[in-house]
Amino acid sequence: KTCKSTTILPIISVLAKMKVVNLHRYVDEGAVTASDFDVVEGTVPEKLADGEVLVRALYLSVDPYMRGRMRNVPGYFVGPFEPGQPITSLGIGVVEASQNPEYSPGDCVTVFMPWAEMVVFRDDQLRMAKKLPPAPAGLDRSVYLGALGMTGLTAYGSLETIAKPRSGEVAFVSGAAGAVGLIVCQLLKNVYGCKVVGSAGSDEKVMMLQQQGLVDCAWNYRSLSTDEALKKYCPDGVDIYFDNVGGEMLDSTLPHMRLHGRIVACGSISQYDAIGDQRYGVKNLFHIVTKRLLMQGFICGDFPAQLRAAFSKDMTSHLLDGKVVHMEHVTHGIENAGQAFVDMMSGKNIGKAVVAVADS
């Protein structure tokens, strides 16, 4: 699909009022609820200053890492959100008006943006922005928040640099039906040639994973423990554990790791709502020593430009030839963005969670 602009002048005459989603309060412990977000009215400025660009939001990314920014504590690479100020995340938008020679009306861009229907960016705020080409055939531009965006790069980059899979190895992916987990499963199975087993939080997700051939085996961790499942599906052990869950699931997996196994520490969603002593204490860490395991965390900013270029080329190819299928859970309307975050944290999504703010 192509993005179309209706405004070509720096004088802004559309959407004088707009919706904005702010953080209502910090949530130090426990689950975030929809009442922790405020939908307020914002105003679009009448004119743009030199260097400014007006962007109409199309899609907003909803991601687990944002939970950490809803506490008043330093983040692992960015600080907390502020109550009374907009939530921000990676998004996709179309340029509606521009006083910046680098951008023209109709350009589609991806950039970290406030949760608002319209956003004015200064020149210095666009340094990390990226103009987007048309999406591959049959896909919407929201794929640039999923398989061709940070989600896909998370999966691709960590497998290439940490897991380093080899054909025939056994891989376990927790959170296998989530945004990153789904892509990891498909890359491991269809590109690297691994045996892939995955855990998910509902029978519906397990059925989807198995019926669509995204994994070799899957189970509902609510009805079958990790220890029992790995004994059943991986009797000879696990070479690669892609960890999206942390806590007790990580603890239960460590004894099943093979010699020189690799653990990709991608996330720990089971622990995000807990603080202090509420967090699960992993007890089986000595297996890292005796089995000479590699366990490594990462963020996407670690990956060099050469890997990012390879990712874009390879993932596009995988999407076109069917080795990777992009799946997303779309919530419509920016006023429902808070609920979209709540639903994602409680595991209601299959694939990448996004908010569709406007039609592209």
C-alpha positions, 0 to 999 in steps of 0.5 A, a space after each residue: 500500500 502507498 501512503 497518500 498525503 492530503 496536505 502539501 502546504 506548511 500552513 496546517 488546516 487539518 485535525 486542529 484537535 487531536 487525541 494524545 495518550 499520556 501516562 496517568 501515573 507510575 505503576 511500580 508493581 503489579 499489572 498496568 491497567 487501562 486506567 493508567 493511561 489518559 486519552 487527552 485532547 491536543 492541538 496541532 500548531 497552525 504553522 511549522 517553524 524552519 526545519 520542522 515536519 508534521 507527521 500523521 501517525 499510521 501505526 504505533 508499536 506496542 512492546 514489553 520493554 515499555 513496562 520498565 518505563 512505567 516505573 520511576 526508575 532509570 531504564 536500561 537504555 532510556 529513562 522512564 515516561 513522565 505522568 501527564 506526558 505522552 507515551 512514546 514508542 516506535 511508530 510509522 507515519 506519513 509526512 503531511 507538511 514539511 519545512 524541512 528540505 529532507 522530507 516531502 509530503 507523502 514520505 512514509 517514515 519510521 521514528 520513535 514518536 509520542 502516542 498522538 494522532 499528529 506529531 511535529 518533529 524538529 530537525 534534531 528529532 529526526 536524526 534517527 528517522 528512516 524513510 520507508 520504501 513500499 512494503 513487500 507484495 501483499 504486506 502492509 507498512 506495519 511490517 516495518 514494526 514487525 518482521 522488517 522492523 525492530 522485532 525482526 532485527 531482535 530475532 535475526 541479530 541475536 540468532 546470528 551473533 549469540 545463538 549461532 544455530 547449526 542445522 540439526 540442533 535442538 532449540 527451545 523458544 519461550 513466548 513462541 507465539 509472541 512478536 519476537 518468538 514467532 519470528 525466532 521459531 520460523 528462522 530456526 526451523 526454516 532457515 537454520 534447519 533446527 528442531 524447534 519446540 516452543 511454549 505458549 500461554 494458551 491452547 489456541 496459541 499451541 494449536 496455531 504454532 503446530 497447525 501452521 508448522 511454525 514449530 515441531 512441538 509446542 505446549 501450554 506452559 499453564 498445563 504442562 511444566 517446562 521440566 515435564 515438557 522438555 523431558 518429553 519433547 527434548 529427551 537428549 537436551 537443548 542446544 539453544 534456549 531463546 528466553 523471552 520469559 525468564 524466572 521459573 521457566 529459565 530456571 527449569 530449562 538450565 538443567 536440560 541444556 546441552 554441553 556448550 549450549 547457548 541461551 539468548 536472554 531476550 526478555 523476562 516478561 514473567 518478572 516485569 510486574 514484580 519488584 524486589 523480593 517478588 522476583 523469582 530467584 533463579 537457582 540452577 545457575 551453576 549449570 552455566 559453569 558445569 556445561 560451559 553455557 553461553 548466556 548473553 543479553 543484548 539490545 538492538 543498538 548493539 548490532 553493527 550496520 553491516 548486520 542491519 543491512 544483511 537483515 533487511 535483505 535476508 528478511 525481505 527474501 524470507 518473507 517473499 519466499 514464505 520461510 517467514 510469515 508476518 503475523 500481527 495483532 492489530 488494535 484500531 484507534 489511538 484511544 484504545 492504545 492503553 488497552 492494547 498494551 494491557 492485552 499484550 502484557 497479559 498475552 492476548 496477542 499472537 504476533 506483533 502488537 500494533 495500534 492502527 491510528 489511521 488508514 495507510 
